[in-house]
Amino acid sequence: MSHSHDQHLYDNYLSRVRREKKIVLTWQIVLLIGFFVLWEVASRLFWIDPLIFSSPSQIINLLIDRFSQGSMLNHVQVTLFETIVGFLLGTIFGIIFASTLWFSNRLSNVMDPYLVIMNAMPKVALGPIIIVALGPGYISIITMGAIISVIITTIVVYSAFIEVDPNYEKVLKSFGASKWQCFKEAVFPATLPVMISTLKVNVGLSWVGVIVGEFLVSKEGLGYLIVYGFQVFDFTLVLASLVLIAIFAAIMYKVVEKVESWLIKHAT
């Protein structure tokens, strides 16, 4: 009897959770559709300047036209490639640097003020130096995408490493475990959720780095299209590029969420 009662309460709880998710999703869709409808109406009735702010219908027509010609697909592929590579490099090197700092207390003490300074420094300002050093190509743009996220990843992950309960390490050391074994068996698994959460932050940071890199040097990509659109006063092209960036950034974020739930499920 007690078991069936508990099961009933659990089923009710799951039902409420699913219902809440449906309500939230419905409101998200309503707000999104409402925004675009209001934008379209405001443009058609000249509440806003249609030359500057364009309209959803003009953006859709431009995207259909450009994708049918094949020109837009190439720009999207270039930017996606640069962003994904920059995102992966920034995250991987950030975790490697954080792990290195954890293994050496002296190195972490030496690097602490420099990490704070580098984090406060606007990495975008390094763009021209990176381009001169690495050349005006994919490498400099990918580097921009990586460098903008690597420092914050290092700081966040290292902070998570040192906040792990030291009793885990003491117990393992009492059984003769080495520092590497303590890291592999206790510290790294305990901070996995934090490392995954940094992926979500890095999605946005990587897009910022890559788009700024394309502003400065690229002859293709969505960042290049934004600059070109401003130069020829084609604001529909500018807004269409921004819409595509928003769509693909959201897709990347959702992919990271799926990876997060999968890793947490298989790590526990």
Rosetta blueprint (number, residue, H / E / L):
1 M L
2 S H
3 H H
4 S H
5 H H
6 D H
7 Q H
8 H H
9 L H
10 Y H
11 D H
12 N H
13 Y H
14 L H
15 S H
16 R H
17 V H
18 R H
19 R H
20 E H
21 K H
22 K H
23 I H
24 V H
25 L H
26 T H
27 W H
28 Q H
29 I H
30 V H
31 L H
32 L H
33 I H
34 G H
35 F H
36 F H
37 V H
38 L H
39 W H
40 E H
41 V H
42 A H
43 S H
44 R H
45 L L
46 F L
47 W L
48 I L
49 D L
50 P H
51 L H
52 I H
53 F H
54 S L
55 S L
56 P H
57 S H
58 Q H
59 I H
60 I H
61 N H
62 L H
63 L H
64 I H
65 D H
66 R H
67 F H
68 S H
69 Q H
70 G L
71 S H
72 M H
73 L H
74 N H
75 H H
76 V H
77 Q H
78 V H
79 T H
80 L H
81 F H
82 E H
83 T H
84 I H
85 V H
86 G H
87 F H
88 L H
89 L H
90 G H
91 T H
92 I H
93 F H
94 G H
95 I H
96 I H
97 F H
98 A H
99 S H
100 T H
101 L H
102 W H
103 F H
104 S L
105 N H
106 R H
107 L H
108 S H
109 N H
110 V H
111 M H
112 D H
113 P H
114 Y H
115 L H
116 V H
117 I H
118 M H
119 N H
120 A H
121 M L
122 P L
123 K H
124 V H
125 A H
126 L H
127 G H
128 P H
129 I H
130 I H
131 I H
132 V H
133 A H
134 L H
135 G L
136 P L
137 G L
138 Y H
139 I H
140 S H
141 I H
142 I H
143 T H
144 M H
145 G H
146 A H
147 I H
148 I H
149 S H
150 V H
151 I H
152 I H
153 T H
154 T H
155 I H
156 V H
157 V H
158 Y H
159 S H
160 A H
161 F H
162 I H
163 E L
164 V L
165 D L
166 P H
167 N H
168 Y H
169 E H
170 K H
171 V H
172 L H
173 K H
174 S H
175 F L
176 G L
177 A L
178 S L
179 K H
180 W H
181 Q H
182 C H
183 F H
184 K H
185 E H
186 A H
187 V H
188 F H
189 P H
190 A H
191 T L
192 L H
193 P H
194 V H
195 M H
196 I H
197 S H
198 T H
199 L H
200 K H
201 V H
202 N H
203 V H
204 G H
205 L H
206 S H
207 W H
208 V H
209 G H
210 V H
211 I H
212 V H
213 G H
214 E H
215 F H
216 L H
217 V L
218 S L
219 K L
220 E L
221 G L
222 L H
223 G H
224 Y H
225 L H
226 I H
227 V H
228 Y H
229 G H
230 F H
231 Q H
232 V L
233 F L
234 D L
235 F H
236 T H
237 L H
238 V H
239 L H
240 A H
241 S H
242 L H
243 V H
244 L H
245 I H
246 A H
247 I H
248 F H
249 A H
250 A H
251 I H
252 M H
253 Y H
254 K H
255 V H
256 V H
257 E H
258 K H
259 V H
260 E H
261 S H
262 W H
263 L H
264 I H
265 K H
266 H H
267 A H
268 T L
